Amino acid sequence: MNDKKINSIEVTNVTKIYHSGASSTKALKNANLTIYDNEFFTLLGPSGCGKTTLLRLIAGFEDITEGTIKLFNEEIVTLPPNKRPINTVFQHYALFPHLNVFENVAFGLRRLNKENNLIEKRTMEVLDLIQMQEYATRKPNQLSGGQQQRVALARALAPEPKVLLLDEPLSALDLKLRQAMRVELKTLQRETGITFVFVTHDQEEALTMSDRIAVINEGEIQQIGKPEEIYESPNNKFVANFIGEANLLSAVCNSLGENGTCKLNTGHELRLSIPSHIQKGDELTIFIRPERIKISKSSADESSVSISEFTYLGNAASIQMHANNQVIHASLPIEDVKNFKEGDFVNIQFPKDSAQVIN
């Protein structure tokens, strides 16, 4: 069996500069990434980071300043949007209000001059896929937000594009519906086998839906990897802070070697893998997730710290502590800390396999 991955989209050295009068803005800087066929790939980052710009360049809605984009090994930069086998689902659906659900979904097929019997068959197939067949004769204003989103997806899927681009398609939905649609989208992607490129600023969406994620900030790709790689082993401080909560603690390198030691400014010592460019005495930043930290009750002594804030979260508790002017956050199951309160003295344990030196 051949498990070699097929490249769906290749973005190579892509830069996008917007000019306005005498000034210019570099929205995307030398972006490089490969998206595989039948992959759910997410572009994640804060507002204005360049993720939607990259999506629009792939779609052909914007012209590239520098670089190339290939679709299944064919250069597409010079192709207009309607000549690219790509469809886009927008944030606000963009359904045609004067057409019913069936005609909205059939629109792309009619533009491709498909035969009527094929249009009817394919349209009903896609409506069945999104469980909207019974709504075929309704107008968009007779549908809920979630139903409109499904119709927008069906319209984009009907012509069987090779790639589907999704520009923050869930942001207009309420929380419960958004969570339900995440599952539906992932299921839809698996069933259709189409490459999905999904844009979002929501870290939870990205982590729960994606096969791989590209984290973007200020026009530059910071890291590409599987959700667990991005979460557990961030490349830098931005990725660590943007994906979930993170403790970034100051430390000094005490000794070198495969498992050198570093001393946190909290007074704790850790034995970690120290990068080769680090020298003894260098200042370091240690990354550790709040849920990895362990605490135990203690008496007031030199090695203990006190809980400055205890927040009950139902099945968990968020705990804040101060040690040598550093704030440490821990997130623990409520049954482990149900007898703790603000002002209690605790000892902190940093499991070595959960901490790492970060750039």
Secondary structure, 3 states (H helix, E strand, C coil): CCCCCCEEEEEEEEEEEEEECCEEEEEEEEEEEEEECCCEEEEECCCCCCHHHHHHHHHCCCCCCEEEEEECCEECCCCCHHHCCEEEECCCCCCCCCCCHHHHHHHHHHHCCCCHHHHHHHHHHHHHHCCCHHHCCCCHHHCCHHHHHHHHHHHHHCCCCCEEEEECCCCCCCHHHHHHHHHHHHHHHHHHCCEEEEEECCHHHHHHHCCEEEEEECCEEEEEECHHHHHHCCCCHHHHHHCCCCEEEEEEEEECCCCEEEEECCCCEEEECCCCCCCCCCEEEEEECHHHCEEEECCCCCCCEEEEEEEECCCEEEEEEEECCEEEEEEEEHHHHCCCCCCCEEEEECCHHHEEEEC
